Amino acid sequence: MNITKECVECIINQSARVASHITKDEKLTSELISNTKKLSKDFDFQSSPPVVAKRVYEELALIAKKTDLYDEVKKQSTLKALELLPKLVDIINSTDQRVKASLRVAVAGNVIDLASEVEFDVEEEVSKIASVSFAKDDFDTLIEKIEKASTLLYIGDNVGEHIFDFLAIKTLKQTYPKLKIYFMVRGTYIINDVTLENTKDLEFEKYCEIIDSKVPTPGFVYSLASKESKEIFDTSDVVITKGMGNYECLTPTHRKNLAYLLKVKCNVVAAHINLKLGDLVCKFI
């Protein structure tokens, strides 16, 4: 999907959020925001929001003289998610439909998003995830496809959320031990997206193969991916993508047997997917 005028305003607001997280220096804050406004005049409206955001965040990092703009915030998000880990495990283990429960839990983690138009409370999302209805609920179809699959690609989204993803991947592997699972991460620091180093927080390697997509955008852009990543994307029997960034980059996509798992956190995506702000989604194509 391509950016809209509403996306431009959102990206400018994101620069203000960056400033609030990394500095109290009013001069630097002003420079970060004004630079984004300047860049916005040349945004390509044939590009997806994550592709446009890539250049913006690269410029913000240069101005702020930081390799990873959200390094401290990502640490806090991870610690918060780890605190919730026992409760998440209980939710999954309290039902005989553990795979579905683990995927629902993974969607609850999608609220950990620093590029979101609106903010949601992760503890509140977790507390209701076992019973809340999904506006689009293709879980049964997704699980039916997974049961027949030999390979599964799981494309990650944000740091902190990756703890929720770990539980889903672990549950999938325990339930289907012959299933080959790949967990794909971003190729560089971009917003608070998960990268290779974040997978060290838990033992991902016990349950999946971790793939660095080499993609530098906050969403999986196929044309920017490594040859290996493209091949895995094209040949995996089932693909699960997490979050709005991946949705924005992969609508449309050339492949089938792909599931979008996300919480709708902006009006542009809500309109595109024909749902409401705050809706939970498991959409299988």
C-alpha positions in Angstrom: 0.0 0.0 0.0 1.2 3.5 -0.8 1.4 6.5 1.5 -1.3 9.1 1.8 -1.4 12.7 3.0 -2.4 11.4 6.4 0.8 9.3 6.4 2.9 12.4 5.9 1.5 14.0 9.0 2.0 10.8 11.0 5.7 10.5 9.9 6.2 14.2 11.0 4.6 13.4 14.3 7.0 10.4 14.6 10.0 12.7 14.5 8.5 14.5 17.5 8.2 11.2 19.3 11.8 10.4 18.5 12.9 13.7 20.0 10.8 13.1 23.1 12.5 9.7 23.6 16.1 10.6 23.0 16.6 14.2 24.1 15.5 17.2 26.2 17.5 19.6 24.1 15.0 22.0 22.5 17.4 22.9 19.7 17.9 19.3 18.7 14.2 18.6 19.0 13.5 21.5 16.6 16.1 20.3 14.2 14.7 16.8 14.1 11.2 17.9 13.4 12.1 20.6 10.9 14.3 18.2 8.9 11.4 15.7 8.7 9.1 18.4 7.5 11.6 19.4 4.8 12.0 15.7 3.7 8.2 15.4 3.6 8.0 17.8 0.6 9.7 15.2 -1.6 7.9 12.0 -0.3 7.1 9.6 -3.1 3.4 8.8 -3.0 4.0 5.6 -5.0 6.0 4.2 -2.0 4.8 2.4 1.1 5.0 4.2 4.5 7.9 2.0 5.7 10.0 2.8 2.5 9.4 6.5 3.1 10.2 6.1 6.8 13.5 4.5 6.1 15.0 7.8 4.7 13.5 9.8 7.5 14.9 7.7 10.3 18.3 7.5 8.6 18.4 11.3 8.6 17.1 11.5 12.2 19.9 9.2 13.3 22.6 11.3 11.6 21.3 14.5 13.2 21.0 12.9 16.6 24.4 11.2 16.1 23.0 7.8 17.2 23.4 4.5 15.5 20.2 3.1 17.2 17.7 5.9 18.0 15.6 3.7 20.3 18.3 1.6 22.0 17.2 2.5 25.5 13.5 2.3 24.7 13.9 -1.1 23.2 15.6 -2.4 26.4 12.7 -1.1 28.4 10.2 -2.8 26.0 12.0 -6.1 26.3 12.1 -5.9 30.1 8.4 -5.2 30.2 7.6 -8.1 27.9 9.8 -10.4 30.0 7.9 -9.4 33.1 4.7 -10.5 31.4 6.2 -13.8 30.3 4.7 -16.0 33.1 1.2 -14.6 32.4 1.6 -15.2 28.7 2.6 -18.8 29.3 -0.4 -19.3 31.6 -2.7 -18.0 28.9 -1.3 -20.5 26.4 -1.2 -23.4 28.7 -4.7 -22.8 30.1 -6.4 -24.2 26.9 -6.2 -27.3 24.7 -6.0 -25.0 21.7 -2.4 -23.9 22.5 -1.4 -23.0 19.0 -4.4 -20.6 18.5 -3.8 -19.1 22.0 -0.1 -18.5 21.2 -0.9 -16.8 18.0 -3.5 -14.6 19.7 -0.9 -13.8 22.4 1.5 -12.8 19.6 -1.0 -10.3 18.3 -1.4 -8.8 21.8 2.3 -8.0 21.6 1.8 -5.9 18.5 0.8 -2.9 20.6 4.5 -2.4 21.3 5.0 0.0 18.4 6.8 3.3 18.6 5.7 4.4 15.1 2.0 4.0 15.9 -0.5 6.8 15.4 -2.1 5.8 18.7 -0.8 4.1 21.8 -2.3 1.0 23.6 -1.5 -0.5 26.9 0.2 -3.9 26.6 -0.9 -5.2 30.0 -4.5 -4.3 29.1 -4.2 -6.1 25.8 -2.7 -9.2 27.4 -5.5 -9.3 30.1 -8.2 -9.5 27.5 -6.5 -11.4 24.6 -7.9 -14.8 25.6 -11.5 -13.7 25.2 -11.6 -10.7 22.9 -13.1 -11.2 19.4 -11.0 -10.6 16.3 -12.5 -8.3 13.7 -11.0 -10.6 11.1 -10.5 -14.2 12.4 -8.9 -16.6 10.0 -7.1 -18.6 12.7 -8.7 -21.9 11.9 -7.7 -21.6 8.2 -4.2 -20.6 9.2 -3.8 -23.5 11.6 -5.2 -25.9 9.1 -2.5 -24.8 6.6 0.2 -25.0 9.2 -0.8 -28.6 10.1 -0.1 -29.6 6.5 3.1 -27.5 6.1 6.7 -28.6 6.1 8.1 -25.0 6.3 6.9 -21.8 8.0 8.3 -18.3 7.7 7.5 -16.0 10.6 8.4 -12.3 9.8 8.9 -10.4 13.0 8.1 -6.8 13.8 9.1 -4.9 17.0 11.4 -5.3 20.0 9.4 -6.4 23.0 6.8 -7.9 20.7 9.5 -10.4 19.7 9.1 -12.0 23.2 5.4 -12.7 22.3 6.6 -14.1 19.0 9.0 -16.4 20.7 6.2 -18.0 22.6 4.2 -18.5 19.4 7.2 -20.1 17.6 8.0 -22.3 20.6 4.4 -23.5 20.8 4.4 -24.2 17.1 7.6 -26.2 17.2 6.4 -28.2 20.3 3.1 -28.9 18.5 4.6 -29.7 15.1 8.1 -30.9 15.8 8.8 -31.7 12.1 7.9 -28.2 11.0 10.9 -26.1 9.9 10.4 -22.6 11.2 12.3 -19.5 10.1 12.1 -16.2 12.1 13.0 -13.3 9.9 14.3 -10.0 11.4 15.3 -6.6 10.0 18.8 -6.0 8.5 19.6 -2.8 10.4 18.4 -0.5 13.2 15.1 1.1 12.1 12.6 2.5 14.6 12.1 -0.2 17.3 12.1 -3.1 14.9 13.6 -6.4 15.9 17.1 -7.2 14.6 19.4 -10.2 15.0 20.9 -9.1 18.3 17.5 -9.0 20.0 16.9 -12.7 19.4 19.6 -13.3 22.1 17.0 -12.3 24.7 15.6 -15.9 24.5 16.6 -19.2 23.0 15.1 -18.7 19.6 17.6 -21.0 18.0 16.2 -24.0 19.8 12.9 -23.6 17.9 13.7 -21.9 14.6 16.3 -20.7 12.2 16.9 -16.9 12.4 17.2 -15.1 9.1 18.6 -11.6 8.7 16.4 -10.3 5.8 18.9 -7.5 5.1 15.9 -5.3 4.7 16.6 -1.7 6.1 12.9 -0.7 6.2 10.3 -1.0 9.1 8.5 -3.7 7.1 9.6 -6.6 4.8 10.2 -5.0 1.3 10.7 -7.9 -1.0 12.8 -6.0 -3.5 15.3 -4.9 -0.8 15.6 -8.4 0.7 18.7 -10.7 0.3 18.6 -13.5 -2.2 18.3 -16.0 0.7 15.4 -14.1 2.2 13.5 -13.9 -1.0 13.9 -17.6 -1.6 12.6 -18.5 1.9 9.7 -16.0 1.4 8.8 -17.6 -1.9 9.2 -21.2 -1.0 7.9 -21.5 2.6 4.6 -23.4 2.7 3.1 -20.7 5.0 4.2 -17.2 5.9 3.1 -15.3 9.0 3.8 -11.6 9.0 3.5 -9.5 12.2 2.4 -5.9 12.4 1.3 -2.9 10.3 4.7 -2.3 8.7 4.8 -5.8 7.2 1.1 -5.4 6.1 1.9 -2.1 4.4 4.8 -3.6 2.5 3.1 -6.8 1.6 -0.2 -5.5 0.3 -0.3 -6.6 -2.4 2.1 -9.6 -2.5 2.8 -12.1 -5.2 2.3 -15.1 -3.0 -0.6 -16.9 -1.2 -0.8 -18.9 2.1 0.3 -15.8 3.9 -1.3 -14.5 7.2 -1.3 -10.9 8.5 -1.4 -10.8 12.3 -1.8 -7.3 13.7 -3.7 -4.7 15.7 -5.0 -1.8 13.6 -3.2 1.3 14.9 -3.8 3.9 12.3 -6.7 5.2 10.3 -5.0 4.7 6.9 -4.5 1.0 7.6 -8.0 0.8 9.0 -9.5 2.2 5.8 -7.3 0.0 3.6 -8.3 -3.2 5.4 -11.9 -2.0 5.9 -11.8 -2.3 9.7 -11.7 0.1 12.7 -8.9 1.6 14.7 -8.1 -0.9 17.5 -9.4 -4.0 15.7 -7.5 -7.2 16.0 -6.7 -9.0 12.8 -5.7 -12.5 11.6 -6.2 -12.3 7.8 -5.2 -15.2 5.6 -4.8 -14.9 1.9 
